[in-house]
Amino acid sequence: FAGIGDENHAIKYTGGTFNGQSNGTQFRFYQYLNLYSTAGSKTVMHLNDSGNVGIGTDAPSNSKLDVSGGHVNISDGSGIVWGGGSNRPYIIGNKSNGTLEFGEGGTEHFRMDTNGRIGIGTSAPTAKLESSGSAAGSVFKALSLANDGRPSSTLTGTGVSLYFSTADAQEGPSTTAFIQAKHTAETFNASAVLQFSAGNTGTIHQTIQS
């Protein structure tokens, strides 16, 4: 190549870092390929012998693409798709309406809208978290709370809760109510209760026994 070693040309050989050869339609590099900006005195892009690409770094991590000192810009309505075939999971961002969509196989499963609201089964959530489904003739399981801790000695006190908080001018955010389900004794089925509390004192106001 004419101009190798000349900074006025596109390819510069600095000794020990470049070894290429023309072989039909191939152009081979050994060890690594480094694209360097003399104007900015920095590496613009680096390809190492493991096939990892670094943009803005000459030491890409153990990933196929490592971007440093900036971000990746994906055009509006485009996204990231994993794997091949028809059931590929994907994430798509839409700058035009401010949404981030998560789906699989061409079907959207949930999204985040421009107001930070999460919609599961709906493309137009009206609350911070909205779960929507279709289960005619049966009960739709919209939300599940679980405590999978398995006590080795006692069931008493093991459960799960849902808290509600509001704020006032004096105290700031505080718990105003909660609902909890837990075991009150050792018998697995007979000891399960559902309890309701209002106010920030932690007092149980109503208990439904199994």
C-alpha positions as CSV (number, residue, x, y, z in Angstrom):
1,F,0.0,0.0,0.0
2,A,1.4,3.4,-0.9
3,G,1.7,5.8,1.9
4,I,2.3,3.3,4.7
5,G,4.2,5.1,7.4
6,D,3.0,8.5,6.1
7,E,0.6,10.2,8.5
8,N,-1.2,11.9,5.5
9,H,-2.5,8.5,4.5
10,A,-5.2,6.3,6.0
11,I,-2.9,3.3,6.9
12,K,0.1,3.8,9.0
13,Y,2.5,1.0,10.1
14,T,4.1,1.6,13.4
15,G,6.1,-1.6,13.7
16,G,5.0,-4.7,15.6
17,T,1.3,-3.8,15.7
18,F,0.3,-4.4,12.1
19,N,0.8,-7.4,9.9
20,G,-1.7,-7.8,7.0
21,Q,-1.8,-9.6,3.8
22,S,-4.1,-9.7,0.8
23,N,-5.5,-13.2,0.1
24,G,-8.3,-13.1,-2.5
25,T,-11.2,-11.3,-0.8
26,Q,-9.6,-11.4,2.6
27,F,-7.5,-9.0,4.5
28,R,-5.9,-10.5,7.5
29,F,-4.7,-8.9,10.7
30,Y,-2.7,-10.6,13.4
31,Q,-2.8,-9.9,17.1
32,Y,-5.1,-6.8,16.9
33,L,-6.3,-4.0,14.7
34,N,-6.2,-0.5,16.3
35,L,-7.8,2.6,14.7
36,Y,-6.0,5.6,16.2
37,S,-6.8,9.3,15.9
38,T,-3.6,11.4,15.6
39,A,-5.7,14.5,15.9
40,G,-7.2,13.4,19.2
41,S,-4.2,11.3,20.3
42,K,-6.5,8.4,21.2
43,T,-7.8,5.0,20.1
44,V,-11.0,5.3,18.2
45,M,-11.7,1.6,17.8
46,H,-9.8,-1.6,18.7
47,L,-10.3,-5.2,17.5
48,N,-8.4,-7.8,19.5
49,D,-7.5,-11.4,18.6
50,S,-10.6,-12.7,20.5
51,G,-12.9,-10.8,18.2
52,N,-13.9,-8.3,20.9
53,V,-14.4,-4.7,19.6
54,G,-13.7,-1.7,21.8
55,I,-15.0,1.7,20.8
56,G,-13.2,4.5,22.7
57,T,-11.0,1.9,24.4
58,D,-8.0,-0.2,23.4
59,A,-8.7,-2.8,26.1
60,P,-12.3,-4.1,25.5
61,S,-13.7,-6.3,28.3
62,N,-14.7,-9.9,27.9
63,S,-17.7,-8.9,25.7
64,K,-18.0,-8.7,21.9
65,L,-18.6,-4.9,22.1
66,D,-17.3,-2.5,24.7
67,V,-18.2,1.2,24.4
68,S,-16.3,3.7,26.6
69,G,-16.7,7.4,27.0
70,G,-20.1,7.6,25.2
71,H,-23.3,5.8,24.4
72,V,-24.8,3.7,21.7
73,N,-27.4,5.4,19.5
74,I,-30.1,3.2,18.0
75,S,-32.5,4.8,15.5
76,D,-36.1,5.5,16.5
77,G,-38.3,2.4,16.4
78,S,-35.3,0.0,16.3
79,G,-33.9,-2.1,19.1
80,I,-32.0,-5.1,20.3
81,V,-32.9,-8.7,19.3
82,W,-31.5,-11.9,20.8
83,G,-30.9,-15.1,18.9
84,G,-32.4,-16.5,15.8
85,G,-35.7,-18.1,14.7
86,S,-39.2,-16.8,15.3
87,N,-39.3,-16.6,19.2
88,R,-36.6,-14.0,19.7
89,P,-36.8,-11.7,22.7
90,Y,-36.4,-8.0,21.9
91,I,-36.3,-4.5,23.3
92,I,-37.4,-1.6,21.1
93,G,-37.2,2.1,21.9
94,N,-39.5,4.7,20.4
95,K,-38.2,8.3,20.7
96,S,-41.4,9.6,19.0
97,N,-43.7,8.5,21.9
98,G,-41.1,8.0,24.6
99,T,-41.7,4.3,25.1
100,L,-39.5,1.3,25.8
101,E,-41.1,-2.0,24.7
102,F,-40.1,-5.5,25.8
103,G,-41.4,-8.6,23.9
104,E,-40.8,-11.9,22.3
105,G,-41.6,-13.4,18.9
106,G,-43.1,-10.1,17.7
107,T,-45.5,-9.9,20.7
108,E,-45.1,-7.1,23.2
109,H,-45.3,-8.2,26.8
110,F,-44.7,-5.0,28.7
111,R,-43.6,-1.5,28.2
112,M,-42.4,1.7,30.0
113,D,-44.0,4.9,28.8
114,T,-42.7,8.5,28.7
115,N,-44.1,9.1,32.3
116,G,-42.2,6.1,33.7
117,R,-45.4,4.0,34.0
118,I,-45.1,0.3,33.5
119,G,-47.8,-1.6,31.6
120,I,-47.9,-5.4,31.7
121,G,-50.3,-6.7,29.1
122,T,-51.3,-3.1,28.1
123,S,-49.7,-0.5,25.9
124,A,-51.4,2.4,27.6
125,P,-50.8,2.1,31.4
126,T,-52.6,4.7,33.6
127,A,-50.8,4.0,36.8
128,K,-47.1,3.5,37.9
129,L,-47.8,-0.2,37.5
130,E,-50.7,-1.7,35.6
131,S,-51.3,-5.3,34.9
132,S,-54.0,-6.3,32.4
133,G,-55.1,-9.6,31.0
134,S,-58.0,-11.5,29.5
135,A,-59.4,-14.5,31.4
136,A,-63.1,-14.8,30.6
137,G,-64.7,-17.4,32.8
138,S,-61.8,-17.6,35.2
139,V,-59.8,-15.4,37.7
140,F,-57.0,-13.4,36.1
141,K,-53.8,-13.6,38.3
142,A,-52.7,-10.0,38.0
143,L,-50.0,-9.9,40.7
144,S,-48.2,-12.4,42.9
145,L,-46.2,-11.7,46.0
146,A,-44.1,-14.5,47.4
147,N,-41.8,-15.2,50.3
148,D,-39.9,-18.4,49.4
149,G,-37.9,-18.5,52.6
150,R,-38.2,-21.9,54.1
151,P,-37.7,-21.8,57.9
152,S,-35.9,-24.8,59.4
153,S,-37.5,-24.5,62.8
154,T,-40.8,-22.6,62.8
155,L,-43.5,-21.3,60.4
156,T,-44.7,-18.7,62.8
157,G,-44.3,-15.1,61.5
158,T,-43.3,-16.2,57.9
159,G,-45.3,-14.2,55.3
160,V,-45.4,-11.4,52.8
161,S,-46.8,-7.9,52.8
162,L,-47.9,-5.0,50.7
163,Y,-47.3,-1.4,52.0
164,F,-48.9,1.9,51.1
165,S,-47.2,5.2,51.8
166,T,-48.1,8.9,51.5
167,A,-46.3,12.1,52.6
168,D,-47.2,15.1,54.7
169,A,-45.5,18.4,55.2
170,Q,-44.1,17.6,58.6
171,E,-42.9,14.0,58.4
172,G,-42.4,13.3,54.8
173,P,-43.2,9.8,53.4
174,S,-44.6,7.3,55.9
175,T,-46.5,4.1,55.9
176,T,-50.2,4.7,56.0
177,A,-51.5,1.2,55.6
178,F,-50.4,-2.4,54.8
179,I,-51.9,-5.8,54.0
180,Q,-50.0,-8.9,55.0
181,A,-50.4,-12.6,54.8
182,K,-48.5,-14.8,57.2
183,H,-48.4,-17.9,59.4
184,T,-49.4,-17.5,63.0
185,A,-48.8,-21.1,64.1
186,E,-47.0,-24.3,63.0
187,T,-49.9,-25.9,61.0
188,F,-49.3,-25.0,57.4
189,N,-52.9,-24.6,56.2
190,A,-54.8,-23.7,59.4
191,S,-52.4,-21.0,60.5
192,A,-52.6,-18.8,57.4
193,V,-54.1,-15.3,58.0
194,L,-54.7,-12.2,56.0
195,Q,-54.3,-9.0,58.0
196,F,-55.2,-5.3,57.4
197,S,-53.7,-2.2,59.0
198,A,-54.4,1.5,58.6
199,G,-52.3,4.2,60.1
200,N,-48.6,4.3,60.8
201,T,-48.6,2.6,64.2
202,G,-48.5,-1.0,62.8
203,T,-51.7,-2.0,64.6
204,I,-53.6,-4.8,63.0
205,H,-57.2,-3.7,62.5
206,Q,-58.7,-6.8,60.9
207,T,-57.7,-10.4,60.5
208,I,-59.2,-13.0,58.2
209,Q,-58.5,-16.5,59.4
210,S,-58.1,-19.4,57.0
